Each structure stands twice: as structure tokens, then as C-alpha cells.
Amino acid sequence: MIYPEPINKTIAKYKSEKEFYEPLLIYFEGNKAAAKYAEICLEKGWDYVIDHMAVRTHNVNNTAKKYEKLGWKYEDKVDYLKEGWWANVYRHPIYPALFIDQSYKDTKREKIIENWVDKFGEYKFHHIAVLMPEGIEIEEVINLLREKSVPFPGSIIGGKDSKLRQIFTQAEAVDDYPYTVLELIQRNKDPKTGKIYQGFINEQADNLMKSTVLKV
């Protein structure tokens, strides 16, 4: 498949790690919004920067072993017991972070993640998050993507002056079932440290999760 040049340049960085590179190719093959954002990067002269990737699985700890062998290390847990899912965050010295999530087996809520894995399989990226260029507000990129017919089913999570702002595009559909999404992520200075915030905020994650099955 032919990708816009910013994507080719980005994925080339990971070619030496087959177990990471191949699912990345599968993601880009199935997500039009990611290609549209690459077109914008080309037009604006922006770098195509991946902030993190999300892997959906039936078993976080088992899946993590594969990536830990490649240098990722556990950092934190995001837990939504009442909402029926949880995730671990893993960091790598040079590659983007991984967000590995699963449904709780005994939850009475809709098993969004488990159903997705049943449909599409393990070790695949549900979404990648692209980092907004420094000084660029997330609203600007949303408008540029909408001009390229990319829909957004939900609203921005995180206020105008907050340290972390996020939004998902509408999920690409396979057999009318929500497949992959593109996340836009804007990282601002943390008022407590004065440095660009690099973490995740638990309260925002579940709202994003729910938007993955919405339609415009």
C-alpha cells in the first residue's frame, strides 16, 4: 500500500522490530484518518509524531510479555472496575508508549474491548495517538481533518488550558463494526512542574473509550 510520505518516514523507524512494525502496517492499512492527518503534515510541514499506541487484548499481562522482550517496561495502571475495563501503560527508551487494555471478565457492562478482540484478534493496534505540533491547538487540527471529511463522534476531552487534551476520530468500520480510530493528543505544560505533561489522566480515558463505538 502507498502511504503519504510522513507515514513512510514514521514507520521506517520501526522496521527492525517485526513484532511491532507489522501491526503498525496493519493499522495504517485500515485507518483513513491517519492517512488524512499525514496529508495535513505534508501540507503544513509538520512532523508526524506518534505519542502512543493502544493494543486491545484478552489478557494484558500475557500480551505485555511480548513487548517487554522488546524493551517496554511497565509504568502505570488505569482501572475502571465499574465501567468494566482496565489497562497498563508501558514505556520504551526510544519508541512510543503502549497502552494495553482488556475487559474485566465478570463485568456486567458492555465488553467493548473483549468484543473487539473477538472480532479482530490479539496483538493489533486499536488506535495510535498523534501528538499535536508545538504551538498548535487541537481545534485547528480537528477543523483541518473535517475539511478532509474525517468525522468526530465526540468532543475534546480536556479543557482549553488543561495539561492533556484528547479526541478520537470516528472508528473505521469493518462489516459495520467499529475497527480502528485515530487519536489527536495535545500535551501542554503541567502547572505543577512547568514541564510538558507526559502522562495519562484516568478520568479522561473512559470517556474516550465510549466514543470508540459512537457515530456522527
QUIGIRA-V723783 format. One record per residue. RES is the residue in three letters. SS is DSSP state (alpha for helix, beta for strand, coil for the rest). BURIAL is + if it has 16 or more other ideal C-beta (glycine too) atoms within 10 Angstrom, else -. Layout:
RES:SS:BURIAL  RES:SS:BURIAL
This chain:
MET:coil:-  ILE:coil:-  TYR:coil:+  PRO:coil:+  GLU:alpha:-  PRO:alpha:+  ILE:alpha:+  ASN:alpha:-  LYS:alpha:-  THR:alpha:+  ILE:alpha:+  ALA:alpha:-  LYS:alpha:-  TYR:alpha:+  LYS:coil:-  SER:coil:-  GLU:coil:-  LYS:alpha:-  GLU:alpha:-  PHE:alpha:+  TYR:alpha:-  GLU:alpha:-  PRO:alpha:+  LEU:alpha:+  LEU:alpha:+  ILE:alpha:+  TYR:alpha:+  PHE:alpha:+  GLU:alpha:-  GLY:alpha:-  ASN:coil:+  LYS:alpha:-  ALA:alpha:+  ALA:alpha:+  ALA:alpha:+  LYS:alpha:+  TYR:alpha:+  ALA:alpha:+  GLU:alpha:+  ILE:alpha:+  CYS:alpha:+  LEU:alpha:-  GLU:alpha:-  LYS:alpha:-  GLY:coil:-  TRP:coil:+  ASP:coil:-  TYR:coil:+  VAL:coil:-  ILE:beta:+  ASP:beta:+  HIS:beta:+  MET:beta:+  ALA:beta:+  VAL:beta:+  ARG:beta:+  THR:coil:+  HIS:coil:-  ASN:coil:-  VAL:alpha:+  ASN:alpha:-  ASN:alpha:-  THR:alpha:+  ALA:alpha:+  LYS:alpha:-  LYS:alpha:+  TYR:alpha:+  GLU:alpha:-  LYS:coil:-  LEU:coil:-  GLY:coil:-  TRP:coil:+  LYS:beta:-  TYR:beta:+  GLU:beta:-  ASP:beta:-  LYS:beta:-  VAL:beta:+  ASP:beta:-  TYR:beta:+  LEU:coil:-  LYS:coil:-  GLU:coil:+  GLY:coil:+  TRP:beta:+  TRP:beta:+  ALA:beta:+  ASN:beta:+  VAL:beta:+  TYR:beta:+  ARG:beta:+  HIS:coil:+  PRO:coil:-  ILE:coil:-  TYR:coil:+  PRO:coil:+  ALA:beta:+  LEU:beta:+  PHE:beta:+  ILE:beta:+  ASP:beta:+  GLN:beta:+  SER:beta:+  TYR:coil:+  LYS:coil:-  ASP:coil:-  THR:coil:-  LYS:coil:-  ARG:coil:-  GLU:coil:-  LYS:coil:+  ILE:alpha:+  ILE:alpha:+  GLU:alpha:+  ASN:alpha:-  TRP:alpha:+  VAL:alpha:+  ASP:alpha:-  LYS:alpha:-  PHE:alpha:+  GLY:coil:-  GLU:coil:-  TYR:coil:+  LYS:beta:+  PHE:beta:+  HIS:beta:+  HIS:beta:+  ILE:beta:+  ALA:beta:+  VAL:beta:+  LEU:beta:+  MET:coil:+  PRO:coil:+  GLU:coil:-  GLY:coil:-  ILE:coil:-  GLU:coil:-  ILE:alpha:+  GLU:alpha:-  GLU:alpha:-  VAL:alpha:+  ILE:alpha:+  ASN:alpha:-  LEU:alpha:+  LEU:alpha:+  ARG:alpha:-  GLU:alpha:-  LYS:coil:-  SER:coil:-  VAL:coil:+  PRO:coil:-  PHE:coil:+  PRO:coil:+  GLY:coil:+  SER:coil:-  ILE:coil:+  ILE:beta:+  GLY:coil:+  GLY:coil:-  LYS:coil:-  ASP:coil:-  SER:coil:+  LYS:coil:+  LEU:beta:+  ARG:beta:+  GLN:beta:+  ILE:beta:+  PHE:beta:+  THR:coil:+  GLN:coil:+  ALA:coil:+  GLU:coil:+  ALA:beta:-  VAL:beta:-  ASP:coil:-  ASP:coil:-  TYR:beta:-  PRO:beta:+  TYR:coil:+  THR:coil:+  VAL:beta:+  LEU:beta:+  GLU:beta:+  LEU:beta:+  ILE:beta:+  GLN:beta:+  ARG:beta:+  ASN:coil:+  LYS:beta:-  ASP:coil:-  PRO:coil:-  LYS:coil:-  THR:coil:-  GLY:coil:-  LYS:coil:-  ILE:beta:-  TYR:coil:+  GLN:coil:-  GLY:coil:-  PHE:coil:+  ILE:coil:-  ASN:alpha:-  GLU:alpha:-  GLN:alpha:+  ALA:alpha:+  ASP:alpha:+  ASN:alpha:-  LEU:alpha:+  MET:alpha:+  LYS:alpha:-  SER:alpha:+  THR:coil:+  VAL:coil:+  LEU:coil:-  LYS:coil:-  VAL:coil:-
